[in-house]
Amino acid sequence: MHFNGLMDEITIHLTDREGELHDIEIPLDIDLNLMEVCKASDLDVDGTCGGMALCASCHMYVESDHELPEPSEDEEIMLDQVLFVEDNSRLGCQIKVTEDIHGLKVRLAHLGSE
Ligand code: FES
């Protein structure tokens, strides 16, 4: 979906680890990624590595059919090491907030220690 720069915020639909759904409005005028959005929304995402694709605390599943940029090699290497990985696994810190993800549905993955 693309709106030719007319939007100033988008909404995503995020299911947390307790199964609770959050509709989160995100302004587009700040450069954010989905790990940062989770932290700003007080969700249980540590973002331990600061968004370097090195900790997987932002592991989430993309449940809508939005076309996202392919994962980088670093992201793929990290995802290879996490538990509960699925075909739709991504690292939230590697998903940038743009108009293209308006309406995105994501679910936080369980972490290996749980
Ligand atoms: Fe560490 Fe995303 S915040 S991998």
Backbone and ligand atoms as CSV (ligand in chain L), in Angstrom:
chain,resi,resn,atom,element,x,y,z
A,1,MET,N,N,0.845,-1.200,0.000
A,1,MET,CA,C,0.000,0.000,0.000
A,1,MET,C,C,0.885,1.257,0.000
A,2,HIS,N,N,0.557,2.216,-0.787
A,2,HIS,CA,C,1.375,3.421,-0.793
A,2,HIS,C,C,0.466,4.630,-0.926
A,3,PHE,N,N,0.775,5.673,-0.165
A,3,PHE,CA,C,-0.136,6.809,-0.117
A,3,PHE,C,C,0.518,8.103,-0.587
A,4,ASN,N,N,1.621,7.964,-1.328
A,4,ASN,CA,C,2.252,9.128,-1.958
A,4,ASN,C,C,2.545,10.279,-1.010
A,5,GLY,N,N,3.033,9.938,0.165
A,5,GLY,CA,C,3.497,10.976,1.076
A,5,GLY,C,C,2.413,11.809,1.714
A,6,LEU,N,N,1.185,11.364,1.680
A,6,LEU,CA,C,0.106,12.179,2.231
A,6,LEU,C,C,-0.180,11.889,3.705
A,7,MET,N,N,0.359,10.823,4.214
A,7,MET,CA,C,0.045,10.447,5.589
A,7,MET,C,C,1.061,11.046,6.541
A,8,ASP,N,N,0.615,11.408,7.745
A,8,ASP,CA,C,1.619,11.802,8.730
A,8,ASP,C,C,1.703,10.824,9.885
A,9,GLU,N,N,0.800,9.842,9.902
A,9,GLU,CA,C,1.003,8.749,10.834
A,9,GLU,C,C,0.355,7.483,10.277
A,10,ILE,N,N,0.830,6.369,10.804
A,10,ILE,CA,C,0.266,5.081,10.384
A,10,ILE,C,C,-0.187,4.337,11.627
A,11,THR,N,N,-0.919,3.261,11.419
A,11,THR,CA,C,-1.320,2.394,12.523
A,11,THR,C,C,-0.818,0.988,12.239
A,12,ILE,N,N,-0.277,0.354,13.274
A,12,ILE,CA,C,0.014,-1.076,13.155
A,12,ILE,C,C,-0.767,-1.814,14.236
A,13,HIS,N,N,-0.937,-3.098,14.035
A,13,HIS,CA,C,-1.718,-3.929,14.964
A,13,HIS,C,C,-0.774,-4.985,15.517
A,14,LEU,N,N,-0.475,-4.870,16.797
A,14,LEU,CA,C,0.543,-5.736,17.393
A,14,LEU,C,C,-0.069,-6.589,18.489
A,15,THR,N,N,0.188,-7.885,18.418
A,15,THR,CA,C,-0.265,-8.790,19.476
A,15,THR,C,C,0.918,-9.066,20.398
A,16,ASP,N,N,0.712,-8.822,21.690
A,16,ASP,CA,C,1.844,-9.020,22.606
A,16,ASP,C,C,1.941,-10.481,23.042
A,17,ARG,N,N,2.883,-10.779,23.925
A,17,ARG,CA,C,3.122,-12.187,24.287
A,17,ARG,C,C,2.004,-12.772,25.141
A,18,GLU,N,N,1.149,-11.918,25.656
A,18,GLU,CA,C,-0.016,-12.417,26.406
A,18,GLU,C,C,-1.227,-12.575,25.481
A,19,GLY,N,N,-1.051,-12.267,24.204
A,19,GLY,CA,C,-2.149,-12.412,23.263
A,19,GLY,C,C,-3.032,-11.180,23.185
A,20,GLU,N,N,-2.603,-10.097,23.818
A,20,GLU,CA,C,-3.413,-8.869,23.799
A,20,GLU,C,C,-3.078,-8.047,22.551
A,21,LEU,N,N,-4.112,-7.531,21.901
A,21,LEU,CA,C,-3.917,-6.765,20.667
A,21,LEU,C,C,-3.784,-5.272,20.975
A,22,HIS,N,N,-2.786,-4.656,20.378
A,22,HIS,CA,C,-2.568,-3.217,20.538
A,22,HIS,C,C,-2.620,-2.566,19.161
A,23,ASP,N,N,-3.455,-1.561,19.013
A,23,ASP,CA,C,-3.420,-0.742,17.803
A,23,ASP,C,C,-2.521,0.445,18.117
A,24,ILE,N,N,-1.428,0.544,17.421
A,24,ILE,CA,C,-0.427,1.558,17.761
A,24,ILE,C,C,-0.319,2.565,16.634
A,25,GLU,N,N,-0.533,3.836,16.972
A,25,GLU,CA,C,-0.367,4.895,15.977
A,25,GLU,C,C,1.059,5.414,16.051
A,26,ILE,N,N,1.669,5.516,14.891
A,26,ILE,CA,C,3.087,5.891,14.853
A,26,ILE,C,C,3.269,7.068,13.916
A,27,PRO,N,N,3.844,8.163,14.419
A,27,PRO,CA,C,4.112,9.303,13.531
A,27,PRO,C,C,5.197,8.955,12.524
A,28,LEU,N,N,5.077,9.519,11.335
A,28,LEU,CA,C,6.056,9.222,10.288
A,28,LEU,C,C,7.199,10.231,10.257
A,29,ASP,N,N,7.078,11.299,11.042
A,29,ASP,CA,C,8.111,12.329,10.932
A,29,ASP,C,C,9.326,12.046,11.811
A,30,ILE,N,N,9.316,10.932,12.532
A,30,ILE,CA,C,10.512,10.522,13.270
A,30,ILE,C,C,10.965,9.211,12.642
A,31,ASP,N,N,12.271,9.042,12.588
A,31,ASP,CA,C,12.806,7.831,11.984
A,31,ASP,C,C,12.779,6.707,13.016
A,32,LEU,N,N,11.774,5.849,12.972
A,32,LEU,CA,C,11.642,4.798,13.981
A,32,LEU,C,C,11.694,3.428,13.321
A,33,ASN,N,N,12.033,2.432,14.140
A,33,ASN,CA,C,11.840,1.051,13.694
A,33,ASN,C,C,10.890,0.383,14.692
A,34,LEU,N,N,10.475,-0.826,14.397
A,34,LEU,CA,C,9.419,-1.445,15.211
A,34,LEU,C,C,9.899,-1.830,16.608
A,35,MET,N,N,11.183,-2.069,16.797
A,35,MET,CA,C,11.681,-2.294,18.163
A,35,MET,C,C,11.483,-1.015,18.981
A,36,GLU,N,N,11.855,0.119,18.405
A,36,GLU,CA,C,11.716,1.392,19.122
A,36,GLU,C,C,10.245,1.712,19.399
A,37,VAL,N,N,9.388,1.360,18.459
A,37,VAL,CA,C,7.946,1.580,18.650
A,37,VAL,C,C,7.453,0.759,19.843
A,38,CYS,N,N,7.898,-0.484,19.932
A,38,CYS,CA,C,7.482,-1.342,21.057
A,38,CYS,C,C,7.956,-0.754,22.376
A,39,LYS,N,N,9.191,-0.314,22.417
A,39,LYS,CA,C,9.713,0.268,23.657
A,39,LYS,C,C,8.931,1.524,24.031
A,40,ALA,N,N,8.667,2.354,23.048
A,40,ALA,CA,C,7.937,3.598,23.312
A,40,ALA,C,C,6.506,3.312,23.750
A,41,SER,N,N,5.981,2.147,23.402
A,41,SER,CA,C,4.612,1.783,23.771
A,41,SER,C,C,4.585,0.930,25.039
A,42,ASP,N,N,5.720,0.853,25.737
A,42,ASP,CA,C,5.805,0.083,26.980
A,42,ASP,C,C,5.504,-1.391,26.795
A,43,LEU,N,N,5.833,-1.911,25.634
A,43,LEU,CA,C,5.686,-3.351,25.431
A,43,LEU,C,C,6.974,-4.040,25.875
A,44,ASP,N,N,6.852,-5.332,26.089
A,44,ASP,CA,C,7.945,-6.089,26.680
A,44,ASP,C,C,9.002,-6.454,25.638
A,45,VAL,N,N,9.681,-5.453,25.149
A,45,VAL,CA,C,10.755,-5.654,24.169
A,45,VAL,C,C,11.963,-4.880,24.678
A,46,ASP,N,N,13.057,-5.599,24.932
A,46,ASP,CA,C,14.215,-4.954,25.549
A,46,ASP,C,C,15.053,-4.152,24.559
A,47,GLY,N,N,15.175,-4.643,23.333
A,47,GLY,CA,C,16.052,-3.956,22.381
A,47,GLY,C,C,17.476,-3.875,22.896
A,48,THR,N,N,17.938,-4.973,23.483
A,48,THR,CA,C,19.217,-4.976,24.196
A,48,THR,C,C,20.385,-4.485,23.346
A,49,CYS,N,N,20.407,-4.824,22.078
A,49,CYS,CA,C,21.561,-4.463,21.244
A,49,CYS,C,C,21.402,-3.081,20.618
A,50,GLY,N,N,20.310,-2.413,20.912
A,50,GLY,CA,C,20.123,-1.072,20.379
A,50,GLY,C,C,19.733,-1.052,18.911
A,51,GLY,N,N,19.319,-2.189,18.390
A,51,GLY,CA,C,18.850,-2.213,17.000
A,51,GLY,C,C,19.898,-2.645,16.009
A,52,MET,N,N,20.904,-3.387,16.480
A,52,MET,CA,C,22.008,-3.816,15.611
A,52,MET,C,C,21.804,-5.222,15.047
A,53,ALA,N,N,20.623,-5.799,15.214
A,53,ALA,CA,C,20.353,-7.177,14.759
A,53,ALA,C,C,21.246,-8.184,15.477
A,54,LEU,N,N,21.513,-7.932,16.746
A,54,LEU,CA,C,22.455,-8.792,17.473
A,54,LEU,C,C,21.866,-9.468,18.705
A,55,CYS,N,N,20.622,-9.184,19.064
A,55,CYS,CA,C,20.119,-9.762,20.323
A,55,CYS,C,C,18.822,-10.553,20.151
A,56,ALA,N,N,18.051,-10.255,19.156
A,56,ALA,CA,C,16.778,-10.933,18.876
A,56,ALA,C,C,15.710,-10.696,19.937
A,57,SER,N,N,15.913,-9.741,20.839
A,57,SER,CA,C,14.845,-9.438,21.809
A,57,SER,C,C,13.642,-8.809,21.097
A,58,CYS,N,N,13.817,-8.400,19.854
A,58,CYS,CA,C,12.733,-7.779,19.082
A,58,CYS,C,C,12.144,-8.743,18.061
A,59,HIS,N,N,12.388,-10.044,18.252
A,59,HIS,CA,C,11.856,-11.062,17.323
A,59,HIS,C,C,10.328,-10.996,17.285
A,60,MET,N,N,9.791,-10.906,16.094
A,60,MET,CA,C,8.327,-10.858,15.946
A,60,MET,C,C,7.931,-11.545,14.644
A,61,TYR,N,N,6.655,-11.902,14.556
A,61,TYR,CA,C,6.133,-12.545,13.351
A,61,TYR,C,C,5.277,-11.553,12.587
A,62,VAL,N,N,5.480,-11.473,11.287
A,62,VAL,CA,C,4.669,-10.597,10.441
A,62,VAL,C,C,3.469,-11.403,9.961
A,63,GLU,N,N,2.273,-10.977,10.345
A,63,GLU,CA,C,1.079,-11.781,10.083
A,63,GLU,C,C,0.173,-11.197,8.996
A,64,SER,N,N,0.548,-10.090,8.417
A,64,SER,CA,C,-0.209,-9.576,7.274
A,64,SER,C,C,0.675,-9.743,6.044
A,65,ASP,N,N,0.096,-9.504,4.859
A,65,ASP,CA,C,0.893,-9.802,3.659
A,65,ASP,C,C,1.551,-8.555,3.076
A,66,HIS,N,N,1.940,-7.640,3.933
A,66,HIS,CA,C,2.712,-6.477,3.477
A,66,HIS,C,C,4.033,-6.946,2.875
A,67,GLU,N,N,4.449,-6.240,1.844
A,67,GLU,CA,C,5.757,-6.556,1.291
A,67,GLU,C,C,6.801,-5.718,1.978
A,68,LEU,N,N,7.659,-6.386,2.713
A,68,LEU,CA,C,8.706,-5.691,3.448
A,68,LEU,C,C,10.031,-5.896,2.725
A,69,PRO,N,N,10.959,-4.973,2.932
A,69,PRO,CA,C,12.293,-5.207,2.367
A,69,PRO,C,C,12.848,-6.530,2.887
A,70,GLU,N,N,13.590,-7.222,2.055
A,70,GLU,CA,C,14.178,-8.500,2.461
A,70,GLU,C,C,15.089,-8.302,3.667
A,71,PRO,N,N,15.192,-9.321,4.532
A,71,PRO,CA,C,16.121,-9.217,5.654
A,71,PRO,C,C,17.565,-9.090,5.176
A,72,SER,N,N,18.346,-8.340,5.878
A,72,SER,CA,C,19.774,-8.240,5.563
A,72,SER,C,C,20.448,-9.547,5.986
A,73,GLU,N,N,21.698,-9.693,5.568
A,73,GLU,CA,C,22.440,-10.893,5.969
A,73,GLU,C,C,22.566,-10.949,7.489
A,74,ASP,N,N,22.823,-9.815,8.107
A,74,ASP,CA,C,22.950,-9.790,9.574
A,74,ASP,C,C,21.667,-10.272,10.236
A,75,GLU,N,N,20.529,-9.813,9.712
A,75,GLU,CA,C,19.255,-10.233,10.296
A,75,GLU,C,C,19.058,-11.734,10.122
A,76,GLU,N,N,19.388,-12.239,8.949
A,76,GLU,CA,C,19.214,-13.678,8.717
A,76,GLU,C,C,20.117,-14.506,9.619
A,77,ILE,N,N,21.323,-14.042,9.822
A,77,ILE,CA,C,22.249,-14.773,10.701
A,77,ILE,C,C,21.690,-14.813,12.119
A,78,MET,N,N,21.161,-13.689,12.567
A,78,MET,CA,C,20.588,-13.643,13.924
A,78,MET,C,C,19.353,-14.543,14.023
A,79,LEU,N,N,18.502,-14.472,13.022
A,79,LEU,CA,C,17.264,-15.284,13.071
A,79,LEU,C,C,17.579,-16.776,13.036
A,80,ASP,N,N,18.710,-17.124,12.430
A,80,ASP,CA,C,19.115,-18.533,12.407
A,80,ASP,C,C,19.394,-19.063,13.795
A,81,GLN,N,N,19.637,-18.174,14.729
A,81,GLN,CA,C,20.057,-18.599,16.067
A,81,GLN,C,C,18.950,-18.529,17.102
A,82,VAL,N,N,17.785,-17.992,16.746
A,82,VAL,CA,C,16.766,-17.820,17.782
A,82,VAL,C,C,15.836,-19.032,17.823
A,83,LEU,N,N,15.241,-19.214,18.978
A,83,LEU,CA,C,14.248,-20.267,19.137
A,83,LEU,C,C,12.923,-19.786,18.548
A,84,PHE,N,N,12.056,-20.722,18.251
A,84,PHE,CA,C,10.690,-20.423,17.779
A,84,PHE,C,C,10.684,-19.644,16.473
A,85,VAL,N,N,11.726,-19.817,15.659
A,85,VAL,CA,C,11.754,-19.076,14.403
A,85,VAL,C,C,10.732,-19.674,13.427
A,86,GLU,N,N,10.065,-18.817,12.685
A,86,GLU,CA,C,9.068,-19.243,11.702
A,86,GLU,C,C,9.396,-18.569,10.370
A,87,ASP,N,N,8.698,-18.994,9.321
A,87,ASP,CA,C,8.932,-18.388,8.007
A,87,ASP,C,C,8.693,-16.884,8.008
A,88,ASN,N,N,7.780,-16.439,8.879
A,88,ASN,CA,C,7.458,-15.006,8.899
A,88,ASN,C,C,8.173,-14.267,10.024
A,89,SER,N,N,9.223,-14.860,10.562
A,89,SER,CA,C,9.997,-14.194,11.616
A,89,SER,C,C,10.769,-13.010,11.059
A,90,ARG,N,N,10.785,-11.933,11.794
A,90,ARG,CA,C,11.638,-10.778,11.481
A,90,ARG,C,C,12.134,-10.184,12.797
A,91,LEU,N,N,13.174,-9.380,12.668
A,91,LEU,CA,C,13.628,-8.587,13.804
A,91,LEU,C,C,12.994,-7.208,13.686
A,92,GLY,N,N,12.256,-6.833,14.724
A,92,GLY,CA,C,11.540,-5.554,14.668
A,92,GLY,C,C,12.458,-4.368,14.428
A,93,CYS,N,N,13.672,-4.464,14.949
A,93,CYS,CA,C,14.590,-3.322,14.802
A,93,CYS,C,C,15.013,-3.118,13.357
A,94,GLN,N,N,14.792,-4.121,12.522
A,94,GLN,CA,C,15.193,-4.010,11.116
A,94,GLN,C,C,14.019,-3.600,10.228
A,95,ILE,N,N,12.841,-3.387,10.835
A,95,ILE,CA,C,11.682,-2.960,10.056
A,95,ILE,C,C,11.454,-1.477,10.314
A,96,LYS,N,N,11.693,-0.704,9.304
A,96,LYS,CA,C,11.547,0.745,9.447
A,96,LYS,C,C,10.077,1.139,9.314
A,97,VAL,N,N,9.708,2.150,10.083
A,97,VAL,CA,C,8.344,2.666,10.000
A,97,VAL,C,C,8.237,3.586,8.788
A,98,THR,N,N,7.464,3.159,7.813
A,98,THR,CA,C,7.185,3.975,6.629
A,98,THR,C,C,5.709,3.810,6.298
A,99,GLU,N,N,5.248,4.585,5.353
A,99,GLU,CA,C,3.857,4.440,4.897
A,99,GLU,C,C,3.551,3.018,4.454
A,100,ASP,N,N,4.580,2.348,3.948
A,100,ASP,CA,C,4.361,1.016,3.378
A,100,ASP,C,C,3.913,-0.010,4.407
A,101,ILE,N,N,4.132,0.256,5.710
A,101,ILE,CA,C,3.717,-0.741,6.699
A,101,ILE,C,C,2.425,-0.337,7.406
A,102,HIS,N,N,1.727,0.650,6.882
A,102,HIS,CA,C,0.426,1.009,7.457
A,102,HIS,C,C,-0.476,-0.233,7.479
A,103,GLY,N,N,-1.073,-0.521,8.635
A,103,GLY,CA,C,-1.971,-1.676,8.751
A,103,GLY,C,C,-1.258,-2.994,9.012
A,104,LEU,N,N,0.067,-2.939,9.183
A,104,LEU,CA,C,0.842,-4.168,9.419
A,104,LEU,C,C,0.338,-4.891,10.664
A,105,LYS,N,N,0.300,-6.212,10.576
A,105,LYS,CA,C,-0.036,-7.028,11.749
A,105,LYS,C,C,1.202,-7.803,12.158
A,106,VAL,N,N,1.594,-7.637,13.397
A,106,VAL,CA,C,2.746,-8.380,13.911
A,106,VAL,C,C,2.410,-8.981,15.269
A,107,ARG,N,N,3.130,-10.037,15.598
A,107,ARG,CA,C,2.956,-10.706,16.889
A,107,ARG,C,C,4.337,-10.869,17.511
A,108,LEU,N,N,4.484,-10.484,18.759
A,108,LEU,CA,C,5.779,-10.662,19.416
A,108,LEU,C,C,6.047,-12.145,19.628
A,109,ALA,N,N,7.272,-12.564,19.309
A,109,ALA,CA,C,7.650,-13.967,19.485
A,109,ALA,C,C,8.015,-14.212,20.946
A,110,HIS,N,N,7.830,-15.439,21.369
A,110,HIS,CA,C,8.323,-15.797,22.703
A,110,HIS,C,C,9.837,-15.858,22.668
A,111,LEU,N,N,10.438,-15.473,23.752
A,111,LEU,CA,C,11.885,-15.460,23.822
A,111,LEU,C,C,12.363,-16.814,24.324
A,112,GLY,N,N,13.616,-17.104,24.012
A,112,GLY,CA,C,14.155,-18.420,24.355
A,112,GLY,C,C,14.104,-18.741,25.829
A,113,SER,N,N,14.132,-17.725,26.679
A,113,SER,CA,C,14.219,-17.963,28.115
A,113,SER,C,C,12.855,-18.215,28.746
A,114,GLU,N,N,11.778,-18.068,27.975
A,114,GLU,CA,C,10.446,-18.204,28.585
A,114,GLU,C,C,9.984,-19.656,28.594
L,1,FES,FE1,FE,18.547,-6.407,19.098
L,1,FES,FE2,FE,16.587,-6.071,17.318
L,1,FES,S1,S,16.997,-4.917,19.084
L,1,FES,S2,S,18.106,-7.586,17.362
